[in-house]
């Protein structure tokens, strides 16, 4: 777009771990290591009305304020979009390098009165095929069974040195096929690593599912149980504390948490609350409808009110975070 980029930072705005200037842009990282931000010329701070000296010396064509609305919209939506694309890479990396753990298709429990008990399936039986399709993991089995509610399924089973063929008629549970068995947790799990192209495909699907889950949950909480929003939410202190504990235990679990945090940032940043990107997009939308810019002082007031709301919520969450950490520490006898 030709914009002058003044700052490019990893982490949310706050005290900096380090920074350095290269060309006209200052790069660095802050102490709140989630997401990031870009500051470009031509956007007044939420706490000041006038441009500073550096912005005044910047040519108009390199300022955000000089862009047409469609370009401003692209700039504003770029951050949340990157927050939603980044998890695809993280989840794909998990699937390709770490892989997924699956239960083996070995019976650990048989429900009384179920289709499995009726045909004589026993604990320790290994399912090797269903209707001629190979079964490698427990997930393969459940996906196959769910597609056949109320139908007969031909199962090939290994029992010791024997190979048996049983044909149970599945029950129906929540509209899906139900055999009435659970996996054995005593068997060593199967680890499946995906080739890069499949990892990217599945990583995209999983990221979409997580994003959809978050949006639906957020909508439910806001519209039906707003109290749960503050009770279950975590502020920066809680997020850093929890993430650090996970990172100490398992690097790959930390990568998964980082992906989910990035999705959270992407979705929350699209909420129509100034000065979030979603709020700025909403203001651009209103300006597009009324076909003129909104009064600068009014925009300043809206952004200041939104900032005050966010800071108040952040302060509340930080107090709650510290309280939880203190309670946990005291409860564990300190240390």
Secondary structure, 3 states (H helix, E strand, C coil): CCCCEEEEEECCCCCEEEEEEECCEEEEEECCCCCEEEEECCCCCCCCCCCCHHHHCCCHHHCHHHCCHHHHHHHHHHHHHHHHHHHHHHHHHHHHHHCEEECCCEEEEECCCCHHHHCCCCCCCEEEEECCEECCCHHHHHHHHHCCCCCEEEEEEEECCEEEEEEEECEEECCEEECCEEECCCCCCEEECCCHHHHHHHHHHHHHHHHHHHHHHHHHHHHHCHHHHHHHCCCHHHHHHHHHHHHHHCHHHHHHHHHHHHHHHHHHHCCCCCCCHHHHHHHHHHHHHHCCCCCHHHHHHHHHHHHHHHHHHHHHHHHHHHHHHHHHHHHCCCC
